[in-house]
């Protein structure tokens, strides 16, 4: 299916990360205008520059999505530069390994803020813009760990379970505005964050078990969910585990 997203503006948080680069690229290739939002200015600018060099419309917007003030600034800058927001893709997040007995409270708070609170802040700030445009799309990144759990990642799993609840609840709240809200819950996917959370032995075992997923595998789902063909799909969590064992 050749999907075109001409005249759509997509704001991608965590846009310079593993999933962020892949999704920003796929949206740009579908002719959306892409706002690459990331706390890492250099990486965000590199992604935007690479897309611009290929003839696509992409701009970097550095900022901290755990800060309500910064989120409001980012949304205002994207609207001023791009003319509005039609699509919000929430990817900003992190994962670390700590058993609950040894998990520092500060680390619990950091992961909660970055993975879950940031999505709330971005959705809240962007919704008036989507409503003003007559509808839009929100896509949130969850994880299969939200339902399966994993030792040493209770804090991460808790945020991802919260994201699923946020996604399904928000979908019902904003349906009357012609805004769809869906989530992605992939299994092991080869990104820098995933690599940091795995031991060398664990990664080798996954590779022997079969193909490890790549961020590009999920990009077509994102483009489809942003298209008119998916106008009736909302409140869904799309899982993709690449047939890998838990």
C-alpha positions in Angstrom: 0.0 0.0 0.0 1.4 3.3 -1.1 0.4 5.7 1.7 0.9 9.4 1.3 0.7 11.8 4.3 1.1 15.1 2.4 0.3 18.2 4.3 0.4 16.3 7.6 2.8 17.4 10.4 4.2 14.7 12.6 5.8 15.5 16.0 8.1 12.5 17.0 9.4 12.6 20.5 12.6 10.5 21.1 12.9 11.1 17.4 16.7 10.6 17.3 16.6 7.2 19.0 16.4 3.7 17.4 12.7 3.7 16.9 12.6 7.5 16.5 15.0 7.6 13.5 13.1 4.7 11.8 9.7 6.2 12.4 10.8 9.7 11.5 12.2 8.4 8.2 9.1 6.4 7.4 6.8 9.3 8.0 9.1 11.6 5.9 9.2 9.1 3.1 5.4 9.2 3.2 5.7 13.0 2.7 4.7 14.1 6.1 6.5 17.1 7.6 8.5 15.7 10.5 9.4 17.5 13.8 12.3 15.5 15.3 12.0 16.1 19.1 14.9 14.8 21.2 16.8 15.9 24.3 20.0 15.2 22.4 20.4 18.2 20.1 23.2 16.8 18.1 21.4 13.6 17.3 18.1 15.3 16.5 19.8 17.7 14.1 21.7 14.8 12.5 18.4 12.9 11.8 16.7 16.0 10.5 19.7 16.9 8.3 19.8 13.5 6.8 16.1 13.6 5.9 16.5 17.1 4.5 19.4 16.0 2.4 17.1 13.4 0.8 14.6 16.1 -0.1 12.2 15.6 2.8 10.8 18.2 5.2 12.2 17.6 8.6 13.4 19.9 11.4 15.0 19.2 14.8 13.5 20.5 18.0 15.7 19.8 21.0 13.9 19.7 24.4 13.1 17.8 27.6 9.7 16.1 27.4 9.7 15.5 31.2 9.3 19.2 31.7 5.8 20.7 31.3 7.3 24.1 30.4 9.6 22.6 27.8 6.8 20.5 26.3 4.6 23.6 25.9 7.5 25.4 24.3 8.2 22.5 21.9 4.6 22.3 20.8 4.5 26.1 20.3 7.7 26.0 18.2 6.5 23.1 16.1 3.2 24.8 15.4 4.9 28.1 14.6 7.5 26.5 12.3 5.4 23.8 10.7 1.9 25.3 10.8 0.3 22.8 13.2 0.4 19.3 14.4 -1.6 16.4 13.0 0.3 13.4 14.3 2.0 12.8 17.7 4.3 9.8 18.1 5.5 9.4 21.7 8.7 7.4 21.8 10.9 9.1 24.4 11.9 6.6 27.1 14.6 4.6 28.8 15.2 1.3 30.5 17.6 0.2 33.2 18.0 -3.0 35.3 17.4 -3.0 39.0 15.6 -5.6 41.1 12.9 -4.0 43.2 14.8 -4.6 46.5 17.7 -2.5 45.2 15.9 0.0 43.0 16.7 3.6 44.0 13.7 5.8 44.5 15.3 8.4 42.3 15.6 5.9 39.4 12.0 4.9 39.8 11.0 8.5 39.6 13.2 9.1 36.5 11.8 6.2 34.6 8.3 7.1 35.5 8.8 10.7 34.4 10.6 9.9 31.1 8.5 6.9 30.0 5.0 7.8 31.3 4.7 11.3 32.5 6.2 12.6 29.3 3.5 11.0 27.2 0.8 12.6 29.4 2.5 16.0 29.0 2.9 15.7 25.3 -0.6 14.4 24.7 -2.1 17.2 26.9 -0.1 19.9 25.1 -0.7 18.6 21.6 -4.4 17.8 21.8 -5.6 21.4 21.3 -3.6 21.5 18.1 -5.0 18.2 16.8 -8.5 19.3 17.7 -8.0 22.6 15.8 -6.9 20.7 12.7 -10.2 18.7 12.8 -8.6 15.4 14.0 -5.4 13.6 14.2 -3.3 10.6 15.3 -1.5 9.8 18.5 0.8 6.7 18.7 2.3 5.7 22.0 5.2 3.3 22.5 4.5 0.5 25.1 6.2 -2.9 25.3 5.3 -6.5 25.6 6.9 -6.4 29.1 3.9 -4.4 30.2 2.0 -7.7 30.4 4.7 -10.3 30.6 7.0 -8.6 33.1 10.7 -9.3 33.4 13.0 -9.6 36.4 15.0 -6.5 37.1 12.6 -4.3 35.0 9.6 -3.8 37.3 9.9 -0.1 37.1 10.1 -0.2 33.3 7.2 -2.6 33.0 5.1 -0.5 35.3 5.5 2.5 33.0 4.6 0.5 29.9 1.5 -0.9 31.6 0.6 2.7 32.4 1.1 3.7 28.8 -1.4 1.0 27.7 -4.0 2.3 30.2 -3.3 5.9 29.1 -3.7 4.9 25.4 -6.9 3.0 25.7 -8.5 5.6 28.0 -7.5 8.6 26.0 -8.8 6.9 22.8 -12.3 7.0 24.3 -12.0 10.6 25.5 -11.0 12.1 22.2 -12.8 9.9 19.6 -15.5 12.6 19.3 -12.8 14.9 17.9 -11.8 12.5 15.2 -8.5 11.7 16.9 -7.3 8.1 17.1 -5.0 6.9 19.9 -3.1 3.6 19.4 -0.1 1.9 20.9 2.8 -0.3 19.9 4.0 -3.1 22.2 7.0 -4.7 20.5 9.2 -7.5 21.8 13.0 -7.5 21.7 14.0 -5.0 19.1 17.6 -4.1 18.4 17.9 -0.5 19.5 20.6 1.2 21.7 18.3 1.2 24.7 17.5 -2.5 24.3 21.2 -3.3 24.0 21.9 -1.4 27.2 19.3 -3.5 29.1 20.7 -6.8 27.9 23.8 -8.7 29.0 26.1 -10.0 26.3 25.1 -13.5 27.0 21.4 -12.6 26.9 21.8 -10.9 23.5 23.7 -13.9 22.1 20.9 -16.2 23.3 18.3 -14.1 21.6 20.3 -14.1 18.3 20.6 -17.9 18.4 16.8 -18.2 19.0 15.9 -16.4 15.9 15.7 -13.1 14.2 15.9 -10.0 16.4 13.5 -7.3 15.4 14.6 -4.1 13.9 12.9 -0.7 14.4 12.1 -0.5 10.7 9.9 -3.6 11.1 7.3 -1.5 13.0 7.6 1.6 10.8 4.9 0.5 8.3 2.4 0.1 11.2 3.0 3.7 12.2 2.5 5.0 8.7 -0.7 3.0 8.3 -2.1 4.1 11.7 -1.5 7.7 10.6 -3.3 7.3 7.3 -7.0 7.8 6.4 -7.2 4.0 6.0 -6.9 3.7 9.8 -9.5 6.3 10.6 -11.7 3.7 12.4 -8.9 2.1 14.5 -8.5 3.5 18.0 -7.6 2.2 21.4 -5.6 -0.7 20.0 -2.3 -2.0 21.2 -0.3 -3.6 18.3 2.1 -6.3 19.6 5.0 -7.6 17.5 7.5 -10.0 19.2 9.3 -11.4 16.1 8.5 -14.9 17.4 11.2 -14.5 20.0 10.9 -16.3 23.4 10.2 -14.3 26.5 
